[in-house]
């Protein structure tokens, strides 16, 4: 799984995570320990939660792209 090689560079960065069940989640990658990814996710207003995802539930992890300057539509 090539996404595993990039994990050290993505710590404390916003990422998108594709899960094997077809769902996707996003948040800040907090840590990776013992085959588990810990992701800080936004819940509501000022509430956040750190959730964990085992490697076998992850299809891919990608960093968020940079914002484009200019007009938004």
C-alpha positions in Angstrom: 0.0 0.0 0.0 1.9 3.1 -1.2 0.0 5.5 1.0 1.8 4.1 4.1 5.1 5.4 2.9 3.8 9.0 3.0 2.4 8.9 6.5 5.4 10.4 8.3 5.2 13.4 6.1 1.5 13.9 6.7 1.5 14.0 10.5 -0.2 17.3 11.7 -1.5 17.9 8.1 -5.1 18.0 6.8 -5.8 14.8 4.9 -8.6 12.9 3.2 -9.0 9.2 4.0 -10.8 6.8 1.6 -12.1 3.8 3.6 -12.5 0.3 2.1 -16.3 0.5 2.8 -16.6 3.3 0.3 -16.9 6.1 2.8 -14.5 9.0 3.1 -13.4 11.1 6.1 -11.2 14.1 6.5 -9.3 15.7 9.3 -5.8 16.3 10.7 -3.6 13.3 10.9 -2.4 13.2 14.5 -0.4 10.0 14.7 0.2 6.5 13.4 0.9 3.8 15.9 0.7 0.0 15.8 -1.1 -0.2 12.4 -3.7 2.4 13.4 -4.2 6.0 12.1 -5.4 8.6 14.5 -7.4 11.4 12.8 -8.7 14.6 14.5 -12.1 15.2 13.0 -14.5 18.1 13.2 -17.9 17.3 14.8 -20.0 20.4 15.4 -19.4 24.0 16.4 -16.3 23.8 18.7 -16.3 20.0 19.1 -13.6 17.8 17.7 -12.9 14.1 18.2 -9.8 11.9 17.6 -10.9 8.8 15.8 -8.9 5.7 15.0 -8.8 3.7 11.8 -6.9 0.4 11.4 -4.8 0.1 8.3 -7.0 -2.7 7.0 -10.0 -0.3 6.8 -8.0 2.3 4.8 -7.9 2.3 1.0 -5.9 5.6 0.5 -4.8 8.7 2.4 -4.1 11.9 0.5 -3.0 15.4 1.6 -5.4 18.3 1.1 -4.5 20.4 -2.0 -3.5 24.0 -1.6 -6.1 26.7 -2.0 -6.3 28.4 -5.4 -6.2 32.2 -5.4 -8.7 34.1 -7.5 -12.5 34.0 -7.7 -14.6 31.3 -6.2 -17.8 30.2 -7.9 
